[in-house]
Amino acid sequence: MSTQYNSPSAVNAAQQEAQLTSLYPETLLSPSKGLNIREFWNTLVRNKMLLTVITVLAFIASLLFTLTMNPVYRASSTIQIESQSPKMVDVVFETTGRRPERDFWQTQIQLLQSNTIASSVMDELEVRDRFTSRPGVLSSLRSAPPSPESNFLKGLHVEPISNSQLVLIHFESGDPELSSQIVNTLAKTYIRSNLERQFESAKFTQDFLQKERDAAKTRMTESEKALDAFAQENNIVNLDNNQTTNSHIIKKLTEELVDAEKNSIELSNELQQLELAETREDPTLLLNTRSMQTLRNQLLNDENTYEEKKRRYGGKSRSARNAKKKITATMEKITAEALNYKNAISSQLESAKRSEGSLKEKLDAIRQETMAIQGSVHTYNNLKREVRSNQMVYENLVERIKEVGVAGGMDTNNISVVDPAIIPHNKFKPKLKTNVLFGTLIGFLLGIAAIFIREFMNDSITDAEELERITNLPMMGAIPTMKGRSDVDIAQQIISEPRSIIAESIRSLRTALSFSTQYGAPQTLFLTSSEPEEGKTSISMNLAAAYALAGENVLIIDGDLRNPSLDRLYKLDNRQGLSSYLTGKGNLSMMIQRTATAGLNVLVAGPLPPDPVELLSGKRLNELLHAARQDFDRIIIDGPPVLGLADALILANLADGTLLTVHADKTLKNPMRAALKRLRQARANLLGTLLNQATKIDSAYSYSRYEHARASSQTDAATSNTHRS
């Protein structure tokens, strides 16, 4: 007999929380934040079939779409466009500034894609019918069918080459020969239209200039007539020479007067400086002539000599006195030189003022003579300037007309074809590799989007981490899914296939339960679920067999009095069972049935009672469990679901520990939360959860790999034995 479980059957909520915290770290109980890479990858792996199907369908769709598309051929031509500045009528039509190069290139590209060019090319090649839209089923729903020019321009592409004057012209169509013809014809048409625009501009300019020339000629003739009439009326003869002579004399006298006044001012300023130097008693400041500069240098040398003698021999020595005399003699020379220079300046000033007065008298006389004829001269000069201006305008217009005529007659073209288009032999599109890769990528992304939409809309429990995060309970184990097996086979896995994945998971669950409480595994364990069909019966049977195979005496009780199943799975008699004992219709020892597995005993549900809740609420059930604890090492109760019934709450309250079974990808979150809430209200000792039918768990891979290795070794052994026999 193993150690009995002596804890009370129900503990309060505080004890549960303390026990849960001690057994399961709080860091694992806290909800995760955001979607990490591991969760992202697990989500993709869990839905790999959906992702694969959508990606394959997208691959097939892109492949079929590409193979059914009509081939399109692209012909290309390279032309050079040089930006030219206007060379005609610069004076008349010169703009305030040149437009940017970007505007020029955009203009050329728009001209290449204009409806006029498209129409000219279609008419020249006689292919307008190919680009005319045919009436279709949906034509009545459109406001107006697209024009041939619009259909033509859909296949035209203009691509300027950066950092150059080259432009690529592409045209795409299903006919390779037609594509090359259209590109070459379009380039020629564009060059021709450019020349035509230049010629029309030159002709318009020439017509305009001719009109301006005629108007200028009329104005010039009228101004010449007015000039002649004024000269005859005022008897003006050779007025130009007389006026020119007087003007020249006035100009010359004025210049001489200005020079005389300037000379007088300079002499007066210099005389003032001399007088200022006299007031300061410093003759050396009077003038800066060469002789005065020599005397200054001599004075400086005498002073230096005096200071040297004075320092060496004293101020009263003979050599010092001689040096002092030399200084005095030099100063007298400087004074005399300054006085002579001052007298010369005074004489020059007087002469300059006399000359200035004479020039003013002459200038006044010539001005009075000129003023006598000033009125006639002013009017005559105005008329003459008008005549000259009209003549210049007329001559300029005549010259411009000649230039425009020459420029208009020359085919000055700034556009040339560099590489003409050739017939393309390889189709431009569809590109099979590109379309298939792009379609597959789109399908892959759509598959990921569909997976996450499905995950977002899916309210069921999908993996262990999500289960722990929502329930805040430790997950005691995870039972992997096993397809293609009946309920009976799955319920007997640990006996029929002791090394299967499910058997290993059950043994792992048994080990986890041994550490679930401080007393070890609970003696009385109640397995339930939130809703029916979540696999709790199969788990109960396998767990009971696991304890029995470990040498314990185990009793498994079918506590689902509404939908029992142990009698069917174990193939036992159900005429007497739990309901019979609870109603007092038999002996417990006679109702417990043995199985083929040593130590495994079963108490089936018995006949279905009319009111299971009333039976379970009686004291007979508590007596049954008390008696069973005396005779059995482990008691496992396979109970009904929690929601909608009170049966599970009664059994959970009486059991030493309760394990909530959750079916992966089936059990919904809200019902599971409601079940947990009801169990906690019933003061059930919740040990944790059990994830059934798990499709992705870490341990499952190791079980599968282990099982595969074992199966391979068994196969090899069997083959070896066969060869020996």
C-alpha positions, 0 to 999 in steps of 0.5 A: 500500500502506498502512503495515504493522502491525509489532506482534507477533501476541500481547501479554501481559496487562499490555500489553493493560491498559496499552493499554486504559487509554490508549485508553479512560478508566478512568471509562468502564470502571468499573461504573455504580452504580444506575439513573439516569434515562437508563437508566430512560428507555432501558429504557422506550423499548427496551420501548415496544411491551410498555408500549404493549400492556399500557397499551392492554389496561388501557385497553380492559379498564377501558372495557369493565368500566365500560360493562358495569357497572350504573349506581348512583344515590346519594341524599343527605340532610342532618340536624342532630344537637345534642349535649344534656346530661342534664337529668333526675335530675341529683342521682341519676344525675349522672356524674363527667364528660361524655363527649367530643364525639368519642364522641358523634358516633361513637355517633350514626354507629353508631346510624345504621348499626345493624341495628335501623334498617336492619331498620325501614326495610326493613320500613316500605318493604317492600323486605326481599326486595330485600336478601335474598341469593339462593342461588348456585353458591358459596353452599354454600362459605360458612359463612352467607349475608349477612343482609338488614341486611348487604346493606342497610348496604353501600349506606349511607354516613354522612359527618359534616361537619367543624366542624359539627353536620351529618351527610350520609346517602347510600344507593347502589342501582340504583333512584334512586327507591328510594335517595331513599325509603330515605334519607328513611325512614332519617332519620325512623326515626332521629329516631323511635327517638331519641324512643323511647329518650328516652321509655323512659329517662324512664319507667325513671327515673320507675319507679325514683324512685317506688320510692325515694319509697315507701321514703323515705316509710316511713323518714320515718314511722318516724323521726317516731314515734321522735321523738314516743316519745322526747319523751313518755318524757323529758317534753321540752316546749318543749325547742327554745326553752330549748335555743335560749336557752341556746345563744344566751347561751353563744354571746354570752358566749363572743364577749364573753369572746373580745373581752375576752381580745383587748383584754387581750392588746393592752393587755398587749403595748402596755404591754410595748412602753412598758417596752421603750422606757424601757429604751432611754431613747428616749421617742419610741418609746413611742407613736404618737399625734398629739401624740407625732408633733407632738413628734417633728416638732418635735424633728426641726426643733430638731435640724436647726436646732441642726446648722445653727447649729453648722455655721455659728456653731460649737457654743459660739455663742449661737444654737447654745446656744439651739437646744440648749435647745429640743431639751432642752425638747422631749425633756422634753415627749415624756417627760412625754407618754409617762409619761401614756400609760403610766399610761392603758394600765395603768388600761385593762389592769386594767379589762379583766382585771376584765371578763374574769373576770366573763365567765368566771364567767357562762359557767361558770354557764350551761354548768353549767345546759346540761350538766344537760339535754345528754344528752336534748338530744343524743338528741332532736336526732339524732332530729329531724335524722333526721326532717328528712333523711327529709322532705327526701329524700321531698320531693326525690323527689316533685319529681323524679317530677313533673319526669320526668313532664313531661319524658317527656310532652314530645317533646324532640328534638335531631335534625332534617332539614335537606335531605331527599333528592331522586330522583337523575337522574345516576348516581353510578357507574361514572364512565367518565372516572375509571375509564378514567384509573385503569385506564390508569394501572394498566396503565401502572404494570403495564407498567413493572413487567412491563418491569423484571421482564423486564429483571431476568429477561433475562440478555442484553446490551441496550445499549452501556453495559451491554456496556462495563460488563460486558466492561471493553472499549471498544465499537468500534461498533454495528450497528443492526438492519435487519428484512425483509432477507435475509442476502445483502442485509445482507452486501452493504449497504455495496456495494448501499446505501452510504448505508444505516444499516448502511453508515454503521455499518461506516464508523464501525467502520473509523474506530474500528479505525484508532485502536484501537492505536498502529500504527493498524488491525491488519493481520490482524483476527479477528472472532469471537463467543461463540456462533453466529448473532451476525452476525460473518460479515455484519460481516466482509464489510461491513468488508472491502468498506469497506476495499476501497472505501477503496482497500486490497487486502483479503483476507477468510478464512473461518476457520470450517471447521465451518460456512463461509458466505462461499462461499454469500454471495459465491456462490463455488466452495468446492472449494478453500480454506483447508482445502485449503491447510492440508493442502498440496493447492494453491497459495495464489494459485490458491485466492484468488478475486476478487469484483466489488468491486475490491480485495476478495479471498476465501479460502473455507473449502474442503472440511470437514476431519475435524479442524479444530483439528489443521489450524489448529494446524499451521504452514501457517496461520502461513505463510499469514498471513505470505504474505498480509501481504506481498500484502494491506493488510488481512486479515480472518478470519471465525472460528468462535464461541469457546465449545465450540471451540478453533478461535477461540482458535488464530486469535485468538492468530495475529491482530494484533487480535481483535474480539468480536461481541455480538448485542444482546438475544440474547447472554447475559452468562455465555457472553460472560464465558466467551468473554472469559476463554478469549480472554484465556487464549489471549493474544488481543489484544482490541481491543474489542467490537462490538454487532450488531443494536442497537435503541437507540444514539445514532448510530443516530438520526442515521444514520436521520435522515440516511438519511431526508433523503437518501431524500427528496432522491432522491425529489424529484429523481426526481419532478422528472426525471419531470416534465421528461421 
